[in-house]
C-alpha cells in the first residue's frame, strides 16, 4: 500500500499470549480519514470452481436425468470440494477498512478527541514493541477503556471538561512511560536502577488501568442518579396507589367472584 508523505502510519501487531489477546491493526492516518489494516482469512475460490467442474464432467460422461444420478454427482462434488479445501486452505491477508472518526460537532471537543486518539495510536505502537505479556495486557485494557471514553464524550460533548485531564495529561504521560519502558527493556545490561524503574512502571500501569475504569464509571454518574431518582419516584407512586409492598396483594383468578 502506498501512502503519501503527509500520511502517518502506526503499527500494532496481533499478539496472543496466555490470558491476553491483543487486537492487531495497522493504522494509517491521511487527510481523507483514518484507516485500519486488519488480518483476515480469505477463502480460496478453487474448491467452488472444482465442485462446479465435477458437475460438468459428470454430465458429459454419464447420464444426468435420474434422481440417483443427481445424488451421485452431488456426493462427488462434495468430496471434490472438501479435498480442494485441504489442498488450497484459506490464507491470511491484510485488508484495509475505514475506522469511523469520532466527531461531536464542537470544535474544541473534536480537537481534544483527535489529540487523544493520536496519543492512543502511539500507545498501540508502543504496545507492539513491548514483549512483556502482563504490561501488554494492561495496555490493551487501557486502549479499550479509552475508546469507550471517546465514544461517550462524543455522544455527550458537555462532559468533555470532565475528561480534560485524562486527555491532556494522563494519556501523554502513559505514552512517555511506555516509551521509556520499551527503551529500558532493550538495554543489554540492566542494573539495579533499570530493574527498579521497570518494576515501578509495571506497578503504575495496574493503577492507571484502575483509574481509567473509574474515570469511565464516573462519566455515568449523572445518568445513574437520574435512573435512581426515577426508580424512587416510581416506588412512591406505586405505594400511594397501594400497588407496591404489602399493600398490594394479587388476587388469584379462581377466587374472583362476579356479581351481576
Steps between C-alpha positions, in 0.01 A plus 500: 500500500629846407448789737598856416761687698233685697370173638597345831508130560487323833535130536356263756546127459248238605651313784348219703647419839377303796210695639526780247394541140614825346300622202718581208469782260729696276369851513557764239379852542456716191320817411218285365445329833623221725543148371574174677670203338375175650607144444216280374466150358430496127352177366624365168256491208655178364272261699189669358628486142608139544160400638327667205741337256419157647135551401603592146733201458246257647225625267728452199588139593189370672125561457357762730125454496431259783477581869787261578720680250445829680574338835826353367623823342404693812706262714787519252501880498494505881805272516681712240415817693637362830818371338565832329449681829778285646728565205418872472441617860391849594778757505558787737486832319511863608196707410455871553178620659402849599463575867230753590643825629331618817343843453283703737436802280675724753838634391679489836360157586592354162853638527543350846365162391723503191807566712397226742457251215844597368651414841306175501642409158854556631419291807395216268835530322679480836297193585626342179860547609452380860537124542414469869152334501360642825568866424391440140169372634464815712561713192232314305252553783594868514435532125159338537394733783635805317294420192187474714579836659541659156168351387325627811621858478423501127137428593517735799719800404409684821704238687824597326622720790480196728754311290727792415775380737456146369564621145759770566709336773431133567523371142821687407659405834412133449649519150821648641527224760440226243763640266745507793406143591563386144835678491616359835402141421726510194811587702754218483607558859226559756624625833313570820367837383358363176340197668348722768363746244347223291331356807356841593361550150339156510341580836372842395339351187278289725399815684445691176263235363296515822495881481379491139221259596393737777510793258266318262268403784493859628374622164181301560445655843231745386319232302509264799361780722216570256411131487511476879269802527255351250492175696438682827214702349350186344516314830328792676219514244444124516487517880244784493277297270534194721676311225829435674621307803256342743222743400460316172385140506434325176165327476509150362277456191298216652402717797350780294124529541285678250175650634236600253 
